[in-house]
Amino acid sequence: MQYVDQQQLTHPTSERAWQRMLSGRRLNLLDPSPLDIEIEDIAIGLARVARWNGQTSGDWALSVAQHSLLVEQLLTTFREDVPSSWRLLALLHDAPEYVIGDLITPFKAALGGDYIAIEQRLMSAIKVRFGLSKLPKAAGHLVKRADRAAAYLEATKVAGFPKGEARRLFDPKGVLSNLGIDDWPLETSPPTDAERAFLERFAYVSKAISSDET
């Protein structure tokens, strides 16, 4: 089925603000619709977006898809009984980057308002699309803690940071030292493998959410 951007038909001479996805969807970056968001597009995009601006060791860049899987895995180091919907939020916490890419934190801060506003609108649409809009703030807080733990692991395992520097940047309160994650293995993988693993985990967690609701 071919999807048609009604705004483009109405204003054919207006500056293009949408991106065509492989699914055929046209996603408006300035006013994203949940109806134009597909998990397959997210998976292939995140699997091909590099973390750390590609400055990582290994034969492949560390992808945002791999990072998302790591964050979801790390949730249980902070809480054993993690609800399935919170796991899905972890998998999708960086999903806007399938459209806008992954910027390192210092550059994102320098860009400021417009970039952050676009990122937030995309995230809002993604949450609506996958039923995550009404999660408690505690879910976001837990994902953020796991996100920082993942950043620490990535920094020390593949991004060349000395442990002392990584702890100052990503663990200033020293909470990670008691989690036993320093020995976790981390290797980069080909984009096709990361895409497949991301989709498989999404399917598993989504099924768990359905089971929880019945």
C-alpha positions in Angstrom: 0.0 0.0 0.0 1.3 3.4 -0.9 0.9 6.1 1.8 0.3 9.7 0.7 1.2 12.8 2.6 -1.9 14.9 2.6 0.0 18.0 3.6 2.4 17.6 0.7 -0.6 17.4 -1.7 -2.2 20.5 -0.2 1.0 22.5 -0.1 3.2 21.0 -2.9 5.6 23.9 -2.9 6.2 24.0 0.9 9.5 22.9 2.2 9.6 19.2 2.8 9.5 18.3 6.5 8.9 14.5 6.2 11.1 11.5 5.7 10.0 8.5 3.7 10.5 5.2 5.5 11.1 1.8 4.0 7.7 0.8 5.2 6.3 3.4 2.8 5.3 5.7 5.6 6.0 9.4 5.4 6.8 10.7 8.8 6.4 14.4 9.4 9.3 15.5 11.6 7.7 18.7 12.8 4.2 17.1 13.5 4.7 13.3 13.7 1.7 11.1 13.7 1.6 7.9 15.7 0.0 6.3 12.7 3.2 6.8 10.6 5.4 5.1 13.1 6.3 1.4 12.5 8.6 -0.7 14.7 10.3 -2.2 11.6 11.4 1.4 10.6 12.6 2.1 14.1 14.6 -1.2 14.2 16.4 -0.7 10.9 17.1 2.9 11.7 18.5 2.3 15.2 20.6 -0.6 14.0 22.4 1.7 11.6 22.8 4.7 13.9 26.2 4.7 15.7 26.6 5.5 19.3 29.6 7.8 20.4 29.8 9.2 16.9 31.2 5.9 15.7 34.3 6.3 18.0 34.2 2.7 19.3 36.4 -0.3 19.0 35.5 -3.4 17.1 34.6 -4.3 13.5 31.2 -2.6 13.7 29.9 0.6 15.2 28.0 0.2 18.5 24.5 0.9 17.3 21.6 2.6 19.2 19.7 -0.7 18.8 22.4 -2.5 20.8 22.4 0.3 23.3 18.6 0.0 23.7 18.8 -3.7 24.3 21.5 -3.1 26.9 19.4 -0.5 28.7 16.5 -2.9 28.9 18.7 -5.7 30.2 20.2 -3.4 32.9 16.8 -2.5 34.4 16.8 -5.6 36.6 20.1 -4.5 38.2 18.1 -1.7 39.8 14.7 -3.5 40.3 14.0 -7.2 40.0 10.2 -7.0 39.3 10.3 -4.7 36.3 6.9 -4.4 34.6 6.9 -5.4 30.9 5.6 -2.0 29.8 8.6 -0.4 31.5 10.9 -2.8 29.6 9.2 -1.6 26.4 9.9 2.0 27.3 13.6 1.1 27.8 13.7 -0.5 24.4 12.2 2.6 22.8 13.8 5.3 25.0 16.0 6.4 22.1 13.6 5.6 19.3 13.5 9.2 18.0 17.0 8.7 16.9 15.8 6.4 14.0 14.9 9.7 12.4 17.1 12.4 13.8 20.3 10.4 14.6 22.3 10.1 17.8 24.1 13.3 18.9 26.6 13.2 21.7 25.3 15.0 24.9 27.6 18.0 24.6 26.5 18.8 21.0 22.8 18.2 21.8 23.0 20.7 24.7 24.7 23.2 22.3 21.9 22.9 19.8 19.3 23.4 22.5 15.6 24.2 21.9 14.7 23.3 18.4 16.4 19.9 18.4 15.1 19.0 21.8 11.5 20.1 20.8 11.6 17.9 17.7 13.0 15.0 19.8 10.3 15.4 22.4 7.5 15.5 19.8 8.8 12.3 18.2 9.0 10.6 21.5 5.4 11.6 22.4 4.2 10.1 19.1 6.1 6.9 19.7 4.7 6.6 23.2 1.2 7.0 21.8 1.8 4.5 19.1 3.0 1.8 21.5 0.7 2.5 24.4 3.3 4.0 26.7 1.8 7.5 27.3 0.4 6.8 30.7 3.3 5.1 32.4 4.3 6.6 35.8 7.3 8.9 36.2 9.0 6.1 38.1 9.3 4.2 34.8 11.2 7.0 33.2 13.5 7.4 36.2 14.4 3.7 36.2 15.1 3.8 32.5 17.3 6.9 33.0 19.3 5.1 35.6 19.8 2.1 33.3 20.7 4.4 30.5 23.5 6.0 32.5 24.7 2.5 33.5 24.8 1.5 29.9 26.7 4.7 29.0 29.3 3.8 31.6 29.7 0.2 30.3 29.9 1.4 26.7 32.4 4.1 27.6 34.8 1.7 29.4 34.3 -1.4 27.1 34.3 0.1 23.6 34.6 3.9 23.7 38.1 4.2 25.2 37.3 5.9 28.5 39.4 5.2 31.5 37.2 3.8 34.3 38.0 6.8 36.6 36.9 9.3 34.0 33.8 7.2 33.1 32.8 7.0 36.7 33.1 10.8 37.1 30.9 11.4 34.0 28.3 8.7 34.3 28.3 7.6 37.9 29.1 10.6 40.1 27.2 9.2 43.0 29.1 5.9 42.9 26.0 3.7 42.7 27.3 1.4 39.9 30.2 0.0 41.8 27.8 -2.2 43.9 25.9 -3.6 40.9 28.6 -5.9 39.6 28.3 -4.8 36.0 32.0 -4.1 35.3 32.5 -7.7 34.2 29.6 -7.6 31.8 30.8 -8.4 28.2 30.0 -6.0 25.4 30.9 -6.5 21.8 29.6 -4.6 18.7 27.6 -6.5 16.1 26.6 -6.1 12.5 23.6 -3.9 11.8 21.5 -6.8 10.5 22.1 -8.8 13.8 21.3 -5.7 15.9 18.1 -5.1 13.9 17.0 -8.8 14.3 17.8 -8.9 18.0 15.9 -5.6 18.6 12.8 -6.9 16.8 12.9 -10.2 18.6 13.1 -8.5 21.9 10.3 -6.1 21.0 8.0 -9.0 20.1 8.9 -10.8 23.3 8.2 -7.8 25.5 5.0 -6.9 23.6 3.7 -10.4 24.1 4.5 -10.2 27.8 2.5 -6.9 28.0 -0.5 -8.6 26.4 -0.3 -11.5 28.8 -0.1 -9.0 31.8 -3.3 -7.3 30.6 -5.3 -10.5 30.2 
